[in-house]
Amino acid sequence: MEVTTAISLLTINLIVLSLVIIVIIVVGILLIVKLNKIAANVKQATENAAHITDWLSPVKVFTEFAKAIAKFKNR
């Protein structure tokens, strides 16, 4: 095999591998961004669930009910 042919093949190989590495890096960054968005949505959902759980606790429900009755009686 001639030297020029070997150099040409190695150059093509280097270009292809560089493109593959760049594509892998871009795909990794896109996955991280999507995972970050999913994590933010999950965080918001857990915060909402915590607020709902707080409001549905029996103590909170009866306290708010008693306050509403007291306001109604004071009118």
N, CA, C and O atoms as a Tripos MOL2 file, in Angstrom:
@<TRIPOS>MOLECULE
protein
  300   299    75     0     0
PROTEIN
NO_CHARGES

@<TRIPOS>ATOM
      1 N           0.8440   -1.1720    0.0000 N.3       1 MET1
      2 CA          0.0000    0.0000    0.0000 C.3       1 MET1
      3 C           0.8830    1.2250    0.0000 C.2       1 MET1
      4 O           1.8880    1.2850    0.7080 O.2       1 MET1
      5 N           0.5070    2.1760   -0.7810 N.am      2 GLU2
      6 CA          1.3170    3.3790   -0.8790 C.3       2 GLU2
      7 C           1.0580    4.2770    0.3240 C.2       2 GLU2
      8 O           0.0360    4.1660    1.0020 O.2       2 GLU2
      9 N           1.9920    5.1480    0.5620 N.am      3 VAL3
     10 CA          1.9070    6.0450    1.7070 C.3       3 VAL3
     11 C           0.7670    7.0460    1.5210 C.2       3 VAL3
     12 O           0.0610    7.3500    2.4830 O.2       3 VAL3
     13 N           0.5740    7.5510    0.3350 N.am      4 THR4
     14 CA         -0.4920    8.5390    0.1020 C.3       4 THR4
     15 C          -1.8760    7.9260    0.3230 C.2       4 THR4
     16 O          -2.7740    8.5860    0.8450 O.2       4 THR4
     17 N          -2.0420    6.6850   -0.0680 N.am      5 THR5
     18 CA         -3.3220    6.0100    0.1450 C.3       5 THR5
     19 C          -3.5700    5.8260    1.6380 C.2       5 THR5
     20 O          -4.6840    6.0390    2.1170 O.2       5 THR5
     21 N          -2.5370    5.4330    2.3710 N.am      6 ALA6
     22 CA         -2.6710    5.2420    3.8170 C.3       6 ALA6
     23 C          -3.0060    6.5680    4.5090 C.2       6 ALA6
     24 O          -3.8480    6.6170    5.4050 O.2       6 ALA6
     25 N          -2.3380    7.6280    4.0820 N.am      7 ILE7
     26 CA         -2.6020    8.9430    4.6790 C.3       7 ILE7
     27 C          -4.0340    9.3860    4.3660 C.2       7 ILE7
     28 O          -4.7190    9.9260    5.2350 O.2       7 ILE7
     29 N          -4.4840    9.1630    3.1370 N.am      8 SER8
     30 CA         -5.8530    9.5240    2.7590 C.3       8 SER8
     31 C          -6.8740    8.7440    3.5840 C.2       8 SER8
     32 O          -7.8500    9.3230    4.0620 O.2       8 SER8
     33 N          -6.6630    7.4420    3.7580 N.am      9 LEU9
     34 CA         -7.5840    6.6340    4.5470 C.3       9 LEU9
     35 C          -7.5740    7.0470    6.0160 C.2       9 LEU9
     36 O          -8.6260    7.0940    6.6550 O.2       9 LEU9
     37 N          -6.4120    7.3400    6.5450 N.am     10 LEU10
     38 CA         -6.3310    7.7900    7.9320 C.3      10 LEU10
     39 C          -7.0190    9.1450    8.1130 C.2      10 LEU10
     40 O          -7.6620    9.3780    9.1370 O.2      10 LEU10
     41 N          -6.8930   10.0290    7.1420 N.am     11 THR11
     42 CA         -7.5490   11.3320    7.2030 C.3      11 THR11
     43 C          -9.0690   11.1700    7.1760 C.2      11 THR11
     44 O          -9.7820   11.8070    7.9520 O.2      11 THR11
     45 N          -9.5550   10.3220    6.2870 N.am     12 ILE12
     46 CA        -10.9930   10.0600    6.2230 C.3      12 ILE12
     47 C         -11.4690    9.4490    7.5410 C.2      12 ILE12
     48 O         -12.5220    9.8280    8.0530 O.2      12 ILE12
     49 N         -10.7070    8.5160    8.0860 N.am     13 ASN13
     50 CA        -11.0500    7.8890    9.3550 C.3      13 ASN13
     51 C         -11.0970    8.9250   10.4750 C.2      13 ASN13
     52 O         -12.0020    8.8930   11.3090 O.2      13 ASN13
     53 N         -10.1420    9.8300   10.4990 N.am     14 LEU14
     54 CA        -10.1080   10.8770   11.5190 C.3      14 LEU14
     55 C         -11.3120   11.7910   11.4070 C.2      14 LEU14
     56 O         -11.8990   12.1580   12.4250 O.2      14 LEU14
     57 N         -11.6920   12.1670   10.2010 N.am     15 ILE15
     58 CA        -12.8440   13.0460    9.9930 C.3      15 ILE15
     59 C         -14.1320   12.3520   10.4390 C.2      15 ILE15
     60 O         -14.9620   12.9570   11.1180 O.2      15 ILE15
     61 N         -14.2950   11.1020   10.0650 N.am     16 VAL16
     62 CA        -15.5080   10.3600   10.4410 C.3      16 VAL16
     63 C         -15.5880   10.2070   11.9570 C.2      16 VAL16
     64 O         -16.6500   10.4210   12.5400 O.2      16 VAL16
     65 N         -14.4900    9.8450   12.5980 N.am     17 LEU17
     66 CA        -14.4950    9.6860   14.0510 C.3      17 LEU17
     67 C         -14.7410   11.0190   14.7570 C.2      17 LEU17
     68 O         -15.4210   11.0520   15.7830 O.2      17 LEU17
     69 N         -14.2040   12.1060   14.2320 N.am     18 SER18
     70 CA        -14.4550   13.4280   14.8120 C.3      18 SER18
     71 C         -15.9320   13.7810   14.7260 C.2      18 SER18
     72 O         -16.5060   14.2980   15.6850 O.2      18 SER18
     73 N         -16.5520   13.5040   13.5770 N.am     19 LEU19
     74 CA        -17.9770   13.7650   13.4240 C.3      19 LEU19
     75 C         -18.8070   12.9070   14.3900 C.2      19 LEU19
     76 O         -19.7800   13.3870   14.9720 O.2      19 LEU19
     77 N         -18.4200   11.6520   14.5530 N.am     20 VAL20
     78 CA        -19.1380   10.7750   15.4750 C.3      20 VAL20
     79 C         -19.0280   11.2950   16.9010 C.2      20 VAL20
     80 O         -20.0190   11.2950   17.6320 O.2      20 VAL20
     81 N         -17.8590   11.7320   17.3040 N.am     21 ILE21
     82 CA        -17.6660   12.2660   18.6510 C.3      21 ILE21
     83 C         -18.5020   13.5280   18.8490 C.2      21 ILE21
     84 O         -19.1200   13.7020   19.8990 O.2      21 ILE21
     85 N         -18.5270   14.4050   17.8550 N.am     22 ILE22
     86 CA        -19.3230   15.6350   17.9560 C.3      22 ILE22
     87 C         -20.8140   15.3000   18.0790 C.2      22 ILE22
     88 O         -21.5230   15.9100   18.8790 O.2      22 ILE22
     89 N         -21.2830   14.3370   17.2930 N.am     23 VAL23
     90 CA        -22.6880   13.9310   17.3590 C.3      23 VAL23
     91 C         -23.0090   13.3440   18.7300 C.2      23 VAL23
     92 O         -24.0650   13.6390   19.2900 O.2      23 VAL23
     93 N         -22.1300   12.5280   19.2760 N.am     24 ILE24
     94 CA        -22.3490   11.9360   20.5970 C.3      24 ILE24
     95 C         -22.4030   13.0290   21.6640 C.2      24 ILE24
     96 O         -23.2380   12.9590   22.5660 O.2      24 ILE24
     97 N         -21.5470   14.0180   21.5830 N.am     25 ILE25
     98 CA        -21.5540   15.1170   22.5530 C.3      25 ILE25
     99 C         -22.8600   15.9110   22.4520 C.2      25 ILE25
    100 O         -23.4560   16.2510   23.4740 O.2      25 ILE25
    101 N         -23.3080   16.2080   21.2230 N.am     26 VAL26
    102 CA        -24.5520   16.9620   21.0300 C.3      26 VAL26
    103 C         -25.7400   16.1640   21.5670 C.2      26 VAL26
    104 O         -26.6000   16.7260   22.2440 O.2      26 VAL26
    105 N         -25.7980   14.8800   21.2790 N.am     27 VAL27
    106 CA        -26.8860   14.0430   21.7790 C.3      27 VAL27
    107 C         -26.8610   13.9910   23.3040 C.2      27 VAL27
    108 O         -27.9170   14.0340   23.9350 O.2      27 VAL27
    109 N         -25.6910   13.9000   23.8990 N.am     28 GLY28
    110 CA        -25.5750   13.9050   25.3500 C.3      28 GLY28
    111 C         -26.0800   15.1960   25.9600 C.2      28 GLY28
    112 O         -26.7840   15.1710   26.9690 O.2      28 GLY28
    113 N         -25.7310   16.3240   25.3620 N.am     29 ILE29
    114 CA        -26.2010   17.6250   25.8600 C.3      29 ILE29
    115 C         -27.7200   17.7240   25.7410 C.2      29 ILE29
    116 O         -28.3810   18.1990   26.6640 O.2      29 ILE29
    117 N         -28.2770   17.2820   24.6220 N.am     30 LEU30
    118 CA        -29.7270   17.3150   24.4510 C.3      30 LEU30
    119 C         -30.4220   16.4270   25.4800 C.2      30 LEU30
    120 O         -31.4640   16.8040   26.0180 O.2      30 LEU30
    121 N         -29.8570   15.2530   25.7600 N.am     31 LEU31
    122 CA        -30.4410   14.3750   26.7720 C.3      31 LEU31
    123 C         -30.3950   15.0100   28.1540 C.2      31 LEU31
    124 O         -31.3520   14.9000   28.9210 O.2      31 LEU31
    125 N         -29.2970   15.6690   28.4730 N.am     32 ILE32
    126 CA        -29.1830   16.3260   29.7740 C.3      32 ILE32
    127 C         -30.2120   17.4480   29.8960 C.2      32 ILE32
    128 O         -30.8160   17.6140   30.9550 O.2      32 ILE32
    129 N         -30.4180   18.2140   28.8360 N.am     33 VAL33
    130 CA        -31.4090   19.2950   28.8660 C.3      33 VAL33
    131 C         -32.8140   18.7210   29.0630 C.2      33 VAL33
    132 O         -33.5900   19.2410   29.8640 O.2      33 VAL33
    133 N         -33.1400   17.6490   28.3330 N.am     34 LYS34
    134 CA        -34.4680   17.0360   28.4780 C.3      34 LYS34
    135 C         -34.6490   16.4490   29.8760 C.2      34 LYS34
    136 O         -35.7230   16.5790   30.4630 O.2      34 LYS34
    137 N         -33.6150   15.8050   30.4150 N.am     35 LEU35
    138 CA        -33.6960   15.2620   31.7700 C.3      35 LEU35
    139 C         -33.8660   16.3690   32.7980 C.2      35 LEU35
    140 O         -34.5590   16.1860   33.7990 O.2      35 LEU35
    141 N         -33.2420   17.5100   32.5620 N.am     36 ASN36
    142 CA        -33.3960   18.6480   33.4640 C.3      36 ASN36
    143 C         -34.8440   19.1450   33.4540 C.2      36 ASN36
    144 O         -35.4010   19.4610   34.5060 O.2      36 ASN36
    145 N         -35.4520   19.2120   32.2670 N.am     37 LYS37
    146 CA        -36.8510   19.6280   32.1710 C.3      37 LYS37
    147 C         -37.7630   18.6250   32.8710 C.2      37 LYS37
    148 O         -38.7020   19.0150   33.5650 O.2      37 LYS37
    149 N         -37.4910   17.3350   32.6900 N.am     38 ILE38
    150 CA        -38.2920   16.3020   33.3430 C.3      38 ILE38
    151 C         -38.1390   16.4050   34.8580 C.2      38 ILE38
    152 O         -39.1180   16.2760   35.5940 O.2      38 ILE38
    153 N         -36.9110   16.6380   35.3220 N.am     39 ALA39
    154 CA        -36.6890   16.7730   36.7580 C.3      39 ALA39
    155 C         -37.4300   17.9790   37.3170 C.2      39 ALA39
    156 O         -37.9680   17.9120   38.4220 O.2      39 ALA39
    157 N         -37.4660   19.0750   36.5760 N.am     40 ALA40
    158 CA        -38.2070   20.2540   37.0260 C.3      40 ALA40
    159 C         -39.6980   19.9580   37.1020 C.2      40 ALA40
    160 O         -40.3690   20.3920   38.0390 O.2      40 ALA40
    161 N         -40.2260   19.2190   36.1200 N.am     41 ASN41
    162 CA        -41.6390   18.8510   36.1470 C.3      41 ASN41
    163 C         -41.9480   17.9300   37.3200 C.2      41 ASN41
    164 O         -42.9830   18.0710   37.9710 O.2      41 ASN41
    165 N         -41.0520   16.9900   37.5870 N.am     42 VAL42
    166 CA        -41.2540   16.0780   38.7100 C.3      42 VAL42
    167 C         -41.1950   16.8480   40.0220 C.2      42 VAL42
    168 O         -41.9680   16.5780   40.9410 O.2      42 VAL42
    169 N         -40.2840   17.8000   40.1080 N.am     43 LYS43
    170 CA        -40.1840   18.6130   41.3230 C.3      43 LYS43
    171 C         -41.4700   19.4020   41.5400 C.2      43 LYS43
    172 O         -41.9730   19.4690   42.6620 O.2      43 LYS43
    173 N         -42.0040   19.9940   40.4840 N.am     44 GLN44
    174 CA        -43.2540   20.7470   40.5980 C.3      44 GLN44
    175 C         -44.4000   19.8250   40.9980 C.2      44 GLN44
    176 O         -45.2400   20.2000   41.8160 O.2      44 GLN44
    177 N         -44.4400   18.6400   40.4350 N.am     45 ALA45
    178 CA        -45.5120   17.6950   40.7680 C.3      45 ALA45
    179 C         -45.4170   17.2600   42.2270 C.2      45 ALA45
    180 O         -46.4430   17.1370   42.8970 O.2      45 ALA45
    181 N         -44.2110   17.0260   42.7280 N.am     46 THR46
    182 CA        -44.0750   16.6260   44.1270 C.3      46 THR46
    183 C         -44.4330   17.7770   45.0640 C.2      46 THR46
    184 O         -45.0050   17.5520   46.1300 O.2      46 THR46
    185 N         -44.1000   19.0080   44.6730 N.am     47 GLU47
    186 CA        -44.4920   20.1600   45.4870 C.3      47 GLU47
    187 C         -46.0120   20.2990   45.5180 C.2      47 GLU47
    188 O         -46.5920   20.5790   46.5670 O.2      47 GLU47
    189 N         -46.6540   20.1040   44.3710 N.am     48 ASN48
    190 CA        -48.1160   20.1590   44.3250 C.3      48 ASN48
    191 C         -48.7270   19.0590   45.1920 C.2      48 ASN48
    192 O         -49.6950   19.2930   45.9160 O.2      48 ASN48
    193 N         -48.1580   17.8690   45.1100 N.am     49 ALA49
    194 CA        -48.6680   16.7630   45.9250 C.3      49 ALA49
    195 C         -48.4770   17.0620   47.4070 C.2      49 ALA49
    196 O         -49.3340   16.7150   48.2200 O.2      49 ALA49
    197 N         -47.3840   17.6920   47.7650 N.am     50 ALA50
    198 CA        -47.1520   18.0460   49.1690 C.3      50 ALA50
    199 C         -48.1650   19.0710   49.6430 C.2      50 ALA50
    200 O         -48.6630   18.9800   50.7650 O.2      50 ALA50
    201 N         -48.4780   20.0540   48.7920 N.am     51 HIS51
    202 CA        -49.4810   21.0530   49.1630 C.3      51 HIS51
    203 C         -50.8670   20.4180   49.2990 C.2      51 HIS51
    204 O         -51.6240   20.7490   50.2120 O.2      51 HIS51
    205 N         -51.1850   19.5120   48.3890 N.am     52 ILE52
    206 CA        -52.4840   18.8350   48.4610 C.3      52 ILE52
    207 C         -52.5560   17.9920   49.7300 C.2      52 ILE52
    208 O         -53.5740   17.9900   50.4220 O.2      52 ILE52
    209 N         -51.4880   17.2860   50.0290 N.am     53 THR53
    210 CA        -51.4620   16.4600   51.2360 C.3      53 THR53
    211 C         -51.6040   17.3300   52.4740 C.2      53 THR53
    212 O         -52.2890   16.9580   53.4270 O.2      53 THR53
    213 N         -50.9610   18.4790   52.4600 N.am     54 ASP54
    214 CA        -51.0710   19.4000   53.5960 C.3      54 ASP54
    215 C         -52.5090   19.8720   53.7650 C.2      54 ASP54
    216 O         -53.0250   19.9240   54.8810 O.2      54 ASP54
    217 N         -53.1490   20.2120   52.6590 N.am     55 TRP55
    218 CA        -54.5250   20.7090   52.7460 C.3      55 TRP55
    219 C         -55.5130   19.6150   53.1070 C.2      55 TRP55
    220 O         -56.5460   19.8970   53.7140 O.2      55 TRP55
    221 N         -55.2210   18.3850   52.7530 N.am     56 LEU56
    222 CA        -56.1640   17.3050   53.0250 C.3      56 LEU56
    223 C         -55.9380   16.6380   54.3820 C.2      56 LEU56
    224 O         -56.6160   15.6630   54.7050 O.2      56 LEU56
    225 N         -55.0250   17.1330   55.1570 N.am     57 SER57
    226 CA        -54.8520   16.5560   56.4910 C.3      57 SER57
    227 C         -56.0890   16.8890   57.3240 C.2      57 SER57
    228 O         -56.6190   17.9950   57.2230 O.2      57 SER57
    229 N         -56.5480   15.9620   58.1320 N.am     58 PRO58
    230 CA        -57.7920   16.1890   58.8990 C.3      58 PRO58
    231 C         -57.7250   17.4200   59.7990 C.2      58 PRO58
    232 O         -58.7150   18.1390   59.9350 O.2      58 PRO58
    233 N         -56.5850   17.6680   60.4050 N.am     59 VAL59
    234 CA        -56.4630   18.8270   61.2860 C.3      59 VAL59
    235 C         -56.6790   20.1140   60.5020 C.2      59 VAL59
    236 O         -57.3980   21.0060   60.9510 O.2      59 VAL59
    237 N         -56.0680   20.2090   59.3550 N.am     60 LYS60
    238 CA        -56.1880   21.4060   58.5250 C.3      60 LYS60
    239 C         -57.6290   21.5870   58.0430 C.2      60 LYS60
    240 O         -58.1560   22.7000   58.0650 O.2      60 LYS60
    241 N         -58.2640   20.5000   57.6100 N.am     61 VAL61
    242 CA        -59.6390   20.5890   57.1070 C.3      61 VAL61
    243 C         -60.5720   21.0660   58.2150 C.2      61 VAL61
    244 O         -61.3660   21.9810   57.9960 O.2      61 VAL61
    245 N         -60.4920   20.4640   59.4010 N.am     62 PHE62
    246 CA        -61.3730   20.8590   60.5010 C.3      62 PHE62
    247 C         -61.0650   22.2650   61.0020 C.2      62 PHE62
    248 O         -61.9780   22.9960   61.3860 O.2      62 PHE62
    249 N         -59.7980   22.6490   61.0030 N.am     63 THR63
    250 CA        -59.4360   24.0020   61.4160 C.3      63 THR63
    251 C         -60.0390   25.0330   60.4730 C.2      63 THR63
    252 O         -60.6330   26.0140   60.9200 O.2      63 THR63
    253 N         -59.8890   24.8160   59.1720 N.am     64 GLU64
    254 CA        -60.4460   25.7520   58.1980 C.3      64 GLU64
    255 C         -61.9740   25.7550   58.2570 C.2      64 GLU64
    256 O         -62.5990   26.8040   58.0990 O.2      64 GLU64
    257 N         -62.5720   24.5950   58.4810 N.am     65 PHE65
    258 CA        -64.0240   24.5080   58.6110 C.3      65 PHE65
    259 C         -64.4880   25.2990   59.8320 C.2      65 PHE65
    260 O         -65.4800   26.0260   59.7650 O.2      65 PHE65
    261 N         -63.7720   25.1580   60.9450 N.am     66 ALA66
    262 CA        -64.1250   25.8930   62.1630 C.3      66 ALA66
    263 C         -63.9570   27.3970   61.9610 C.2      66 ALA66
    264 O         -64.7790   28.1780   62.4410 O.2      66 ALA66
    265 N         -62.9160   27.8080   61.2640 N.am     67 LYS67
    266 CA        -62.7140   29.2380   60.9780 C.3      67 LYS67
    267 C         -63.8490   29.7750   60.1100 C.2      67 LYS67
    268 O         -64.3240   30.8900   60.3290 O.2      67 LYS67
    269 N         -64.2810   28.9920   59.1300 N.am     68 ALA68
    270 CA        -65.3710   29.4280   58.2530 C.3      68 ALA68
    271 C         -66.6650   29.5790   59.0420 C.2      68 ALA68
    272 O         -67.4160   30.5320   58.8370 O.2      68 ALA68
    273 N         -66.9200   28.6440   59.9360 N.am     69 ILE69
    274 CA        -68.1280   28.7220   60.7610 C.3      69 ILE69
    275 C         -68.0490   29.9430   61.6930 C.2      69 ILE69
    276 O         -69.0400   30.6480   61.8880 O.2      69 ILE69
    277 N         -66.8750   30.1800   62.2570 N.am     70 ALA70
    278 CA        -66.7070   31.3300   63.1550 C.3      70 ALA70
    279 C         -66.9190   32.6460   62.3950 C.2      70 ALA70
    280 O         -67.5500   33.5650   62.9180 O.2      70 ALA70
    281 N         -66.4020   32.7420   61.1780 N.am     71 LYS71
    282 CA        -66.6080   33.9450   60.3620 C.3      71 LYS71
    283 C         -68.0800   34.1320   60.0490 C.2      71 LYS71
    284 O         -68.5960   35.2490   60.0940 O.2      71 LYS71
    285 N         -68.7580   33.0300   59.7300 N.am     72 PHE72
    286 CA        -70.1810   33.1040   59.3910 C.3      72 PHE72
    287 C         -71.0140   33.5470   60.5990 C.2      72 PHE72
    288 O         -71.9670   34.3110   60.4460 O.2      72 PHE72
    289 N         -70.6580   33.0710   61.7970 N.am     73 LYS73
    290 CA        -71.3940   33.4440   63.0170 C.3      73 LYS73
    291 C         -71.1520   34.8990   63.3900 C.2      73 LYS73
    292 O         -72.0390   35.5510   63.9410 O.2      73 LYS73
    293 N         -69.9630   35.4180   63.0980 N.am     74 ASN74
    294 CA        -69.6160   36.7940   63.4770 C.3      74 ASN74
    295 C         -70.2810   37.8370   62.5840 C.2      74 ASN74
    296 O         -70.2330   39.0250   62.9020 O.2      74 ASN74
    297 N         -70.8710   37.4470   61.5280 N.am     75 ARG75
    298 CA        -71.5080   38.4050   60.6040 C.3      75 ARG75
    299 C         -72.7190   38.9620   61.1890 C.2      75 ARG75
    300 O         -73.3880   39.7820   60.5610 O.2      75 ARG75
@<TRIPOS>BOND
     1     1     2 1
     2     2     3 1
     3     3     4 2
     4     3     5 am
     5     5     6 1
     6     6     7 1
     7     7     8 2
     8     7     9 am
     9     9    10 1
    10    10    11 1
    11    11    12 2
    12    11    13 am
    13    13    14 1
    14    14    15 1
    15    15    16 2
    16    15    17 am
    17    17    18 1
    18    18    19 1
    19    19    20 2
    20    19    21 am
    21    21    22 1
    22    22    23 1
    23    23    24 2
    24    23    25 am
    25    25    26 1
    26    26    27 1
    27    27    28 2
    28    27    29 am
    29    29    30 1
    30    30    31 1
    31    31    32 2
    32    31    33 am
    33    33    34 1
    34    34    35 1
    35    35    36 2
    36    35    37 am
    37    37    38 1
    38    38    39 1
    39    39    40 2
    40    39    41 am
    41    41    42 1
    42    42    43 1
    43    43    44 2
    44    43    45 am
    45    45    46 1
    46    46    47 1
    47    47    48 2
    48    47    49 am
    49    49    50 1
    50    50    51 1
    51    51    52 2
    52    51    53 am
    53    53    54 1
    54    54    55 1
    55    55    56 2
    56    55    57 am
    57    57    58 1
    58    58    59 1
    59    59    60 2
    60    59    61 am
    61    61    62 1
    62    62    63 1
    63    63    64 2
    64    63    65 am
    65    65    66 1
    66    66    67 1
    67    67    68 2
    68    67    69 am
    69    69    70 1
    70    70    71 1
    71    71    72 2
    72    71    73 am
    73    73    74 1
    74    74    75 1
    75    75    76 2
    76    75    77 am
    77    77    78 1
    78    78    79 1
    79    79    80 2
    80    79    81 am
    81    81    82 1
    82    82    83 1
    83    83    84 2
    84    83    85 am
    85    85    86 1
    86    86    87 1
    87    87    88 2
    88    87    89 am
    89    89    90 1
    90    90    91 1
    91    91    92 2
    92    91    93 am
    93    93    94 1
    94    94    95 1
    95    95    96 2
    96    95    97 am
    97    97    98 1
    98    98    99 1
    99    99   100 2
   100    99   101 am
   101   101   102 1
   102   102   103 1
   103   103   104 2
   104   103   105 am
   105   105   106 1
   106   106   107 1
   107   107   108 2
   108   107   109 am
   109   109   110 1
   110   110   111 1
   111   111   112 2
   112   111   113 am
   113   113   114 1
   114   114   115 1
   115   115   116 2
   116   115   117 am
   117   117   118 1
   118   118   119 1
   119   119   120 2
   120   119   121 am
   121   121   122 1
   122   122   123 1
   123   123   124 2
   124   123   125 am
   125   125   126 1
   126   126   127 1
   127   127   128 2
   128   127   129 am
   129   129   130 1
   130   130   131 1
   131   131   132 2
   132   131   133 am
   133   133   134 1
   134   134   135 1
   135   135   136 2
   136   135   137 am
   137   137   138 1
   138   138   139 1
   139   139   140 2
   140   139   141 am
   141   141   142 1
   142   142   143 1
   143   143   144 2
   144   143   145 am
   145   145   146 1
   146   146   147 1
   147   147   148 2
   148   147   149 am
   149   149   150 1
   150   150   151 1
   151   151   152 2
   152   151   153 am
   153   153   154 1
   154   154   155 1
   155   155   156 2
   156   155   157 am
   157   157   158 1
   158   158   159 1
   159   159   160 2
   160   159   161 am
   161   161   162 1
   162   162   163 1
   163   163   164 2
   164   163   165 am
   165   165   166 1
   166   166   167 1
   167   167   168 2
   168   167   169 am
   169   169   170 1
   170   170   171 1
   171   171   172 2
   172   171   173 am
   173   173   174 1
   174   174   175 1
   175   175   176 2
   176   175   177 am
   177   177   178 1
   178   178   179 1
   179   179   180 2
   180   179   181 am
   181   181   182 1
   182   182   183 1
   183   183   184 2
   184   183   185 am
   185   185   186 1
   186   186   187 1
   187   187   188 2
   188   187   189 am
   189   189   190 1
   190   190   191 1
   191   191   192 2
   192   191   193 am
   193   193   194 1
   194   194   195 1
   195   195   196 2
   196   195   197 am
   197   197   198 1
   198   198   199 1
   199   199   200 2
   200   199   201 am
   201   201   202 1
   202   202   203 1
   203   203   204 2
   204   203   205 am
   205   205   206 1
   206   206   207 1
   207   207   208 2
   208   207   209 am
   209   209   210 1
   210   210   211 1
   211   211   212 2
   212   211   213 am
   213   213   214 1
   214   214   215 1
   215   215   216 2
   216   215   217 am
   217   217   218 1
   218   218   219 1
   219   219   220 2
   220   219   221 am
   221   221   222 1
   222   222   223 1
   223   223   224 2
   224   223   225 am
   225   225   226 1
   226   226   227 1
   227   227   228 2
   228   227   229 am
   229   229   230 1
   230   230   231 1
   231   231   232 2
   232   231   233 am
   233   233   234 1
   234   234   235 1
   235   235   236 2
   236   235   237 am
   237   237   238 1
   238   238   239 1
   239   239   240 2
   240   239   241 am
   241   241   242 1
   242   242   243 1
   243   243   244 2
   244   243   245 am
   245   245   246 1
   246   246   247 1
   247   247   248 2
   248   247   249 am
   249   249   250 1
   250   250   251 1
   251   251   252 2
   252   251   253 am
   253   253   254 1
   254   254   255 1
   255   255   256 2
   256   255   257 am
   257   257   258 1
   258   258   259 1
   259   259   260 2
   260   259   261 am
   261   261   262 1
   262   262   263 1
   263   263   264 2
   264   263   265 am
   265   265   266 1
   266   266   267 1
   267   267   268 2
   268   267   269 am
   269   269   270 1
   270   270   271 1
   271   271   272 2
   272   271   273 am
   273   273   274 1
   274   274   275 1
   275   275   276 2
   276   275   277 am
   277   277   278 1
   278   278   279 1
   279   279   280 2
   280   279   281 am
   281   281   282 1
   282   282   283 1
   283   283   284 2
   284   283   285 am
   285   285   286 1
   286   286   287 1
   287   287   288 2
   288   287   289 am
   289   289   290 1
   290   290   291 1
   291   291   292 2
   292   291   293 am
   293   293   294 1
   294   294   295 1
   295   295   296 2
   296   295   297 am
   297   297   298 1
   298   298   299 1
   299   299   300 2
@<TRIPOS>SUBSTRUCTURE
     1 MET1         2 RESIDUE 1 A MET
     2 GLU2         6 RESIDUE 1 A GLU
     3 VAL3        10 RESIDUE 1 A VAL
     4 THR4        14 RESIDUE 1 A THR
     5 THR5        18 RESIDUE 1 A THR
     6 ALA6        22 RESIDUE 1 A ALA
     7 ILE7        26 RESIDUE 1 A ILE
     8 SER8        30 RESIDUE 1 A SER
     9 LEU9        34 RESIDUE 1 A LEU
    10 LEU10       38 RESIDUE 1 A LEU
    11 THR11       42 RESIDUE 1 A THR
    12 ILE12       46 RESIDUE 1 A ILE
    13 ASN13       50 RESIDUE 1 A ASN
    14 LEU14       54 RESIDUE 1 A LEU
    15 ILE15       58 RESIDUE 1 A ILE
    16 VAL16       62 RESIDUE 1 A VAL
    17 LEU17       66 RESIDUE 1 A LEU
    18 SER18       70 RESIDUE 1 A SER
    19 LEU19       74 RESIDUE 1 A LEU
    20 VAL20       78 RESIDUE 1 A VAL
    21 ILE21       82 RESIDUE 1 A ILE
    22 ILE22       86 RESIDUE 1 A ILE
    23 VAL23       90 RESIDUE 1 A VAL
    24 ILE24       94 RESIDUE 1 A ILE
    25 ILE25       98 RESIDUE 1 A ILE
    26 VAL26      102 RESIDUE 1 A VAL
    27 VAL27      106 RESIDUE 1 A VAL
    28 GLY28      110 RESIDUE 1 A GLY
    29 ILE29      114 RESIDUE 1 A ILE
    30 LEU30      118 RESIDUE 1 A LEU
    31 LEU31      122 RESIDUE 1 A LEU
    32 ILE32      126 RESIDUE 1 A ILE
    33 VAL33      130 RESIDUE 1 A VAL
    34 LYS34      134 RESIDUE 1 A LYS
    35 LEU35      138 RESIDUE 1 A LEU
    36 ASN36      142 RESIDUE 1 A ASN
    37 LYS37      146 RESIDUE 1 A LYS
    38 ILE38      150 RESIDUE 1 A ILE
    39 ALA39      154 RESIDUE 1 A ALA
    40 ALA40      158 RESIDUE 1 A ALA
    41 ASN41      162 RESIDUE 1 A ASN
    42 VAL42      166 RESIDUE 1 A VAL
    43 LYS43      170 RESIDUE 1 A LYS
    44 GLN44      174 RESIDUE 1 A GLN
    45 ALA45      178 RESIDUE 1 A ALA
    46 THR46      182 RESIDUE 1 A THR
    47 GLU47      186 RESIDUE 1 A GLU
    48 ASN48      190 RESIDUE 1 A ASN
    49 ALA49      194 RESIDUE 1 A ALA
    50 ALA50      198 RESIDUE 1 A ALA
    51 HIS51      202 RESIDUE 1 A HIS
    52 ILE52      206 RESIDUE 1 A ILE
    53 THR53      210 RESIDUE 1 A THR
    54 ASP54      214 RESIDUE 1 A ASP
    55 TRP55      218 RESIDUE 1 A TRP
    56 LEU56      222 RESIDUE 1 A LEU
    57 SER57      226 RESIDUE 1 A SER
    58 PRO58      230 RESIDUE 1 A PRO
    59 VAL59      234 RESIDUE 1 A VAL
    60 LYS60      238 RESIDUE 1 A LYS
    61 VAL61      242 RESIDUE 1 A VAL
    62 PHE62      246 RESIDUE 1 A PHE
    63 THR63      250 RESIDUE 1 A THR
    64 GLU64      254 RESIDUE 1 A GLU
    65 PHE65      258 RESIDUE 1 A PHE
    66 ALA66      262 RESIDUE 1 A ALA
    67 LYS67      266 RESIDUE 1 A LYS
    68 ALA68      270 RESIDUE 1 A ALA
    69 ILE69      274 RESIDUE 1 A ILE
    70 ALA70      278 RESIDUE 1 A ALA
    71 LYS71      282 RESIDUE 1 A LYS
    72 PHE72      286 RESIDUE 1 A PHE
    73 LYS73      290 RESIDUE 1 A LYS
    74 ASN74      294 RESIDUE 1 A ASN
    75 ARG75      298 RESIDUE 1 A ARG
